[in-house]
Amino acid sequence: MAFIYYVTQIQFDFGAVKLLPQECKRVGITRPLIVTDQGVKAAGVLQKAIDALGSIPYAVFDQTPSNPTEAAVRAAVQIYKDQKCDGLIAVGGGSAIDCAKGVAIAATHEGPLTHYATIEGGSPRITDKAAPLIAVPTTSGTGSEVARGAIIIVDDHRKLGFHSWNLVPRTAICDPELTLGLPPKLTAATGMDAIAHCMETFMSAAFNPPADGIALDGLERGWANIERATRNGSDREARSNLMSASMQGAMAFQKGLGCVHSLSHSLGGVNPQLHHGTLNAMFLPAVIRFNGEAESVRKDHRLERMARVMGAGSAADLPGVIRDMNARLGLPKGLAEMGVQRDWFGKIIEGALADHCHKTNPRLASAEDYERMLAESM
């Protein structure tokens, strides 16, 4: 049986951050912990959120690492409890939002965070006691502001997923104005993350026609605007469409992702310094070629339909078209340029086979398949 659910309340417009007091009141947050990072703080975006809160008392955790960790979650939980907070506001990219989701669990549930990881059977253990969360994204990539999942590196160095409808932010405040100052390389990397979400969820074999429609429209918006937004960070139309593509990709990926993400999650655990969106961009061509043999993909002409909205000549052209876009955006040519070593392959493959995205790929990959995809992505 298919379960189809869309998804949470979204406030989408330039200047929407000013709605924070209204949304805090609506969801019952009277003393939020703002979860953010040093980059957002330095860019002045955190101050915009604080100014919007007005007289509402708040606390701040601004030490979210580029890939959120269980240690960061613990540190934020300590502030949450010490300051007697009753809810969370995440201001930042996917790392800050995912860190806040970890806090939502750990501040209200007993035991180690790994107890609630998806591959540990933890999803049903995440109850409606999870702290309420408002998400204010400052990048256009992960779409975590409308997603039920979080990716966190736990103490044993695994990069694990945590999934529950109780983790979906109560409100997503999508304000494209907050992304206008995003540097070109980060715009490109996070934008390719959004595009990967749209493409992978569209290729997934699960039955969810609304997700397919949302993903295909998001892909068209993202593909048409990522280069514009990267070259001209002040292009308001491009920024708005890219933020929409990010949101749409995450609204759709409740349907499931696949090998791109199982590989990037695993490799991100091996080397947490590697950017998730950039890794997705590197893996997309090889995974699309692999998925082209999947019965569901061929039957529904999914590669052809993606090629059409991307302006590609044919389905066979997609891997090359993506590589060309990566080059125009200034992204690496492959994993080797990012410092990935072939002697890492065994550990990457082990993690990919165990990842929660592995089984939702339209074609089940073997260890040998993953090795070929890694080699092709080097």
C-alpha angles and dihedrals in degrees: 000000000000119000113206121183132164106215136222144335112290127194106196123180144091106285094019091134087080087072093071095104091049092050094045089055092046094054096037101250112149101163113026130191107222110216113201143128139249094260093056090046093050091049091057094242094116089056090054089057092046091049090050091054091063111180096357109118115235145170127216135222106186102167101091108146122225088262109032116240137199088245091058090049090053092050092050092047089055091056091044091056097038092052093043093236120180102196146007138249114194113202113183144042127316092295094061093042093048091046089053090051088054089052090049088060102037096045092056106028132064126238136031120325092244088067087072099045116123096235089050090057090254103133095090089050092065102091136188087269087084110122114262114257135201114195124208108183119207096184132050105232127071099042088209088147090077100029133099094218141076131192115216133170105232127209094271088057097251116137101226136183124231116198132183137131084233088069096057108114111253088226133015112206104198108188111170089195089073090062098052093097096045110131117249097248093050091045089053096045096046091042091055088050089058091047091050090053092052093047098044095047091047090053094048114111095222117116110251113125094180089055090050092052094046092047094049093049090046090051091052092050094045096046093048094049110032095086092045092050092047094050095041113027091187094060098120096191092051092046092050093049092046091051089050091050089052092050092046094049091056094043087056102042093076077089090067139265128228151201096338090063098036088057096043093046091051096045090046087058092050091051113014091189092072114098113243096217092049090051090052090053090052094049099043099084095051094044093048089052090049093047092050088081094055113114095225092049093050095042094053094038089234098161091049091051092051091047090054096056091042093053092240120151096236144339089268089060095058099092091050093044090054092048089051091051091049089054094049090050092053095246121146120281091233148329094288090063087055091055098257113156126212091229087067091064096093094055093043092051092047090054094044093054090053096044120113091236094056097083096045094061109112090239119039110238124217126210088261091052091052091049090054092048091050093048091048090050096052 
